[in-house]
Amino acid sequence: MKMILDERGKKYILKEGQEFQSDLGIVTAEALLDAKIGDEVKSHLDHSFKIIKPNVNDFIDLMDRRCSILINKDIGTVLVHTGLGAGSRVVDAGTGAGAIALHFANVVGEKGHVFTYEIRKDFAEVAKKNIDSFGIDNVDVKNRDIKEGIDEDNIDLIFLDLPKPYEIFEDVYDSLNLGGYLVVYSPYVNQAEISYRVAKKLNFYNIEILETLERGMEVKQNGTRPKTRMVGHSGYLLFARKL
Ligand SMILES: C[S@@+](CC[C@H](N)C(=O)[O-])C[C@H]1O[C@@H](n2cnc3c(N)ncnc32)[C@H](O)[C@@H]1O
């Protein structure tokens, strides 16, 4: 897969065998076919474009998405706090457009696997298309209600981003490896609180609720300071471990 970057830093995913068009001109399909990663190509209006290999973040920024997606500050917190690594097995629900599923797949690599459940057929199809386009084959997108049961066992991480996640914590416990993590993403603190109490009752260990705040800086002529605008809230993350 190739990405094209214009002189303003705007990026686009290239469609195989097709010409590229933007307000900065047209790059022919032939020129793009010959271009390798790192090459520069010109449009008919003489603007320059660079050919880049997209990483998982570039791809997620540009992929088809029909619902809200998890943002990097929260995805990063999940990856680091669970110590996810090559070879891990992950269950994820709901998939949505597949943002965190793609990050899980990227980290667990060829020896690991991601099983992602999505109740809506249309979303499951979009996610499958996105995951296939990214060119990985360590993800199964399952068009299923995860509340009807988790098929997999020997799982290192089960990540739930859906209403009333605590309804399936018993099932989650059974599917997890010893040392495995349950992580729940909740936009509301009361959902996170119920999840905490249910996880405690079921004998999960190391239960904690985290909120990640991220503030960007701007560098200006007069000085450097935090940006005026920031993401004020996305969600709470509950971590619980089977030990
Ligand atoms: C906010 S979106 C998920 C975003 C996604 N986790 C990401 O990485 O961007 C929530 C998704 O959960 C799905 N969902 C809700 N209940 C579900 C269930 N019981 N089983 C599977 N998917 C479910 C919804 O259809 C929706 O697509």
The ligand as an SDF file (V2000), in Angstrom:
LIG
                    3D

 27 29  0  0  0  0  0  0  0  0999 V2000
  -17.7940    3.1940   19.7910 C   0  0  0  0  0  0  0  0  0  0  0  0
  -17.8920    1.8860   18.6790 S   0  0  0  0  0  0  0  0  0  0  0  0
  -16.3680    1.0280   18.8200 C   0  0  0  0  0  0  0  0  0  0  0  0
  -15.1360    1.7780   18.3800 C   0  0  0  0  0  0  0  0  0  0  0  0
  -13.9480    0.8700   18.2760 C   0  0  0  0  0  0  0  0  0  0  0  0
  -13.6890    0.1150   19.4860 N   0  0  0  0  0  0  0  0  0  0  0  0
  -12.6730    1.6030   17.8430 C   0  0  0  0  0  0  0  0  0  0  0  0
  -11.6030    1.0340   18.0180 O   0  0  0  0  0  0  0  0  0  0  0  0
  -12.7230    2.7060   17.3110 O   0  0  0  0  0  0  0  0  0  0  0  0
  -18.9240    0.7170   19.5370 C   0  0  0  0  0  0  0  0  0  0  0  0
  -19.2910   -0.4700   18.6610 C   0  0  0  0  0  0  0  0  0  0  0  0
  -19.7690   -1.5280   19.4610 O   0  0  0  0  0  0  0  0  0  0  0  0
  -20.7410   -2.2360   18.7200 C   0  0  0  0  0  0  0  0  0  0  0  0
  -21.4910   -3.0750   19.6750 N   0  0  0  0  0  0  0  0  0  0  0  0
  -22.3970   -2.6520   20.6030 C   0  0  0  0  0  0  0  0  0  0  0  0
  -22.8420   -3.6980   21.3170 N   0  0  0  0  0  0  0  0  0  0  0  0
  -22.2010   -4.8060   20.8540 C   0  0  0  0  0  0  0  0  0  0  0  0
  -22.2350   -6.1930   21.1970 C   0  0  0  0  0  0  0  0  0  0  0  0
  -23.0270   -6.6310   22.1750 N   0  0  0  0  0  0  0  0  0  0  0  0
  -21.4290   -7.0600   20.5130 N   0  0  0  0  0  0  0  0  0  0  0  0
  -20.6240   -6.6040   19.5180 C   0  0  0  0  0  0  0  0  0  0  0  0
  -20.5690   -5.3130   19.1400 N   0  0  0  0  0  0  0  0  0  0  0  0
  -21.3360   -4.4180   19.8000 C   0  0  0  0  0  0  0  0  0  0  0  0
  -21.5130   -1.1150   18.0350 C   0  0  0  0  0  0  0  0  0  0  0  0
  -22.2550   -1.5640   16.9290 O   0  0  0  0  0  0  0  0  0  0  0  0
  -20.3910   -0.1510   17.6590 C   0  0  0  0  0  0  0  0  0  0  0  0
  -19.8990   -0.3840   16.3690 O   0  0  0  0  0  0  0  0  0  0  0  0
  1  2  1  0
  2  3  1  0
  2 10  1  0
  3  4  1  0
  4  5  1  0
  5  6  1  0
  5  7  1  0
  7  8  2  0
  7  9  1  0
 10 11  1  0
 11 12  1  0
 11 26  1  0
 12 13  1  0
 13 14  1  0
 13 24  1  0
 14 15  1  0
 14 23  1  0
 15 16  2  0
 16 17  1  0
 17 18  1  0
 17 23  2  0
 18 19  1  0
 18 20  2  0
 20 21  1  0
 21 22  2  0
 22 23  1  0
 24 25  1  0
 24 26  1  0
 26 27  1  0
M  CHG  2   2   1   9  -1
M  END
$$$$
